[in-house]
Amino acid sequence: MAFSSGNSGGPMSEINVTPLVDVMLVLLIIFMITAPMLSHKIKIDLPQPNPNIVNPENPPDPIRLQIRQDGSLYWNDTPVDELGLKAQIAVVASQSNQPELQIDADDAAQYEVVARVLSDAKGQGLTKIGFVNSN
């Protein structure tokens, strides 16, 4: 004797909810395990301000270094080659109150030139280096 639902081979119109319940129970267990972990506090040591540091009253004017697309360098709108740039950086780095070196690199400038300038500035001891965009 065969069990049949009355349909002889037609599609079932009832949805089997057992797999859905299984998936929902698994998700419920996962959320029950992970929810307490989300409430743990993470300790972070934030830097504290140093009240002994005094900002200079008359900071020197920043130096603008342009790096053009063809790799040419301009120190405050004056053309300079790599040896002249190294000499200028050495002079500025030897000052006790260093001005900020603002590098304005063209979007199409080669990264190698920009990296070399940054390496030279850091190697000479410049501590205030920034990037500006003339666009």
C-alpha positions, 0 to 999 in steps of 0.5 A, a space after each residue: 500500500 502506497 501513501 499518497 496525498 491525493 495528487 498523482 505526481 503533481 507539484 507540492 503546494 506546501 513549503 517544507 519549513 524544517 530547513 528554514 527553522 534549522 537555519 534560523 536556530 543556527 543564526 539565533 545561536 550565533 547571535 546569542 554567542 557573539 552579542 556579549 562580545 560586542 559589548 566588551 570595552 577596549 582600552 586605548 591609551 590616548 596621547 595626552 597633551 603636553 603643557 610644557 610645549 610652547 608654540 613659536 610666536 613668529 613661525 617662519 614662512 613655509 617653503 613651497 616646493 613644486 614638482 612639475 610633470 616633467 620632474 623639474 623642481 621649483 623652490 619658492 617659484 625659483 627653478 632648482 636642480 637636485 643638488 641645489 635642492 639638497 643644499 637648500 634643504 640642508 640649510 633649512 634643516 640646520 635652522 633651529 626654528 625650521 619652516 614647513 616644507 610644503 610639497 606641491 606635486 603635479 598629479 602627473 609627476 613621477 612618484 620616483 621624483 616625489 619619493 626622492 625629495 621626501 627621502 632627501 628632506 627626511 635624511 637632512 633632518 626636516 621635521 615639518 613636511 606637508 603636501 599642498 594641492 594647487 588645484 
